[in-house]
């Protein structure tokens, strides 16, 4: 049985990180930049960007490898240039 990914909005991710460590120096802006750059897994749901919370936590702890996960940065497509 596959584990369901914990997908959260930016605000929800930030709130979860703050609950884990109330003195964290991580900001919403930093999480947003990680999502936009493709360093953490993101899924677009309409206009809403959903962030994989476990991927974010793995990235922050130094165990996440975006290249191995084959992540496509936000704003890019798989379409071939003609």
N, C-alpha and C positions, 0 to 999 in steps of 0.2 A: 504494500500500500504506500503510495507516494505521500510525502508530507506537503501540505498546502502552504504556499508562500505567504508570509505575513506582509501584505501590501498596505502601505500607509501613505497619507498625504505628507507634504513637507512639515506642516504644523504638528501632525501626529507623531512623526519620527522625532522631531525635536523634543516633544513632550516626553516620549519614551526614554530618550537619551538623558534628559534632565532628571527623570525618576531614577534611573540607574546611578547617575552621578550628579547631584545637585550643584556641584562646584565645577562642572565641566566648562571648558573654554570653547567648545564646539558651538558654532552659531548657525542660525537658519541659512544665512548667506553661504556659508561653507558647504552645507549639505546640498543646497541648490546648485552650487558650482560643480560638486561631484556628480550630481545627476545630469546636468547639462553636458559635461565633458565625457560622460559614458564610463566613468570610473566605478560607478555602482549601478546595479540593474534597475531599470526604470521601464514602466509600461504606460503608454498614453491611453487614457480612457476618456475619449472626447477631448476636451480642453484640459482635463485634469491629469497631472503627472503623478502616478502612483509609484512609490519607491519601495523596493524590497527591503524591509527592515533588517532581516537577517544578513543580507548582502552588505548593508551599511555598517552593521556591527562588525562583520568580518573584515571589512575594509579598514575600519578604524582600529581594529585589533591587529592588523597586519597580516591576516591570513587569507584575504580575498585576492583572487587573480582574475581581473577582467578579461584578459586575453584568453584564458582557459574557458571562461563562461561565454565567449563569443558575443559580447555585448555590442550593440549598435548604438553609438552616441545619439542622443536626442537631436532631432533636426536632420539626420542623415537617412537615406533610404538605400535599399538593396538594388534599385533599378540600375540597369546597365546604361552607360552613356551611348547615345546613337550617333 
